[in-house]
């Protein structure tokens, strides 16, 4: 169960940092191609501080739930 939780955690971290950053980069390029059309949102991903905050919050909530239950 720990291994499954760790794998899912790393997938979420990679999605939050890398994949969404690339989506924002592509949106910026597409917006440059069509400046008069509908604008795509360029700020999609999270920065390193937000990712670390999510990890700490998740760890604290997990610990709190294990103590309570």
C-alpha positions as CSV (number, residue, x, y, z in Angstrom):
1,X,0.0,0.0,0.0
2,X,2.9,2.3,0.8
3,X,4.4,1.7,-2.7
4,X,1.1,2.5,-4.4
5,X,0.8,5.7,-2.4
6,X,4.3,6.7,-3.2
7,X,3.9,6.1,-6.9
8,X,0.7,8.2,-7.1
9,X,2.4,11.0,-5.1
10,X,5.2,11.2,-7.7
11,X,2.8,11.1,-10.6
12,X,0.9,14.1,-9.0
13,X,4.1,16.0,-8.4
14,X,5.3,15.5,-12.0
15,X,1.9,16.6,-13.3
16,X,1.9,19.7,-11.0
17,X,5.3,20.8,-11.9
18,X,6.3,19.6,-15.4
19,X,3.4,18.8,-17.6
20,X,1.4,21.8,-16.6
21,X,4.4,24.1,-17.2
22,X,4.6,22.7,-20.8
23,X,0.9,23.4,-21.3
24,X,1.5,27.0,-20.2
25,X,4.4,27.3,-22.6
26,X,2.4,26.0,-25.5
27,X,-0.5,28.4,-24.6
28,X,2.0,31.3,-24.7
29,X,3.2,30.2,-28.2
30,X,-0.4,29.8,-29.5
31,X,-1.4,33.1,-28.1
32,X,1.5,34.7,-30.0
33,X,0.3,33.2,-33.3
34,X,-3.2,34.6,-33.0
35,X,-3.0,37.9,-31.0
36,X,-6.6,39.0,-31.8
37,X,-8.4,35.7,-31.1
38,X,-9.5,34.1,-27.9
39,X,-6.6,34.0,-25.4
40,X,-5.6,30.8,-23.7
41,X,-4.6,30.8,-20.1
42,X,-0.9,30.8,-19.7
43,X,-0.5,30.3,-16.0
44,X,-1.4,26.7,-15.5
45,X,1.2,25.0,-13.3
46,X,2.4,25.3,-9.8
47,X,5.8,26.7,-8.6
48,X,8.1,24.8,-6.3
49,X,6.9,26.5,-3.1
50,X,3.3,25.5,-3.8
51,X,4.3,21.9,-4.5
52,X,6.3,21.7,-1.3
53,X,3.4,23.2,0.6
54,X,1.1,20.5,-0.8
55,X,3.5,17.8,0.2
56,X,3.8,19.1,3.7
57,X,0.0,19.5,4.0
58,X,-0.6,16.0,2.7
59,X,1.9,14.5,5.1
60,X,0.4,16.3,8.1
61,X,-3.1,15.4,7.1
62,X,-2.1,11.8,6.6
63,X,-0.4,11.7,10.0
64,X,-3.4,13.3,11.7
65,X,-5.8,10.8,10.1
66,X,-3.6,7.9,11.2
67,X,-3.6,9.2,14.8
68,X,-7.4,9.8,14.9
69,X,-8.4,6.6,13.2
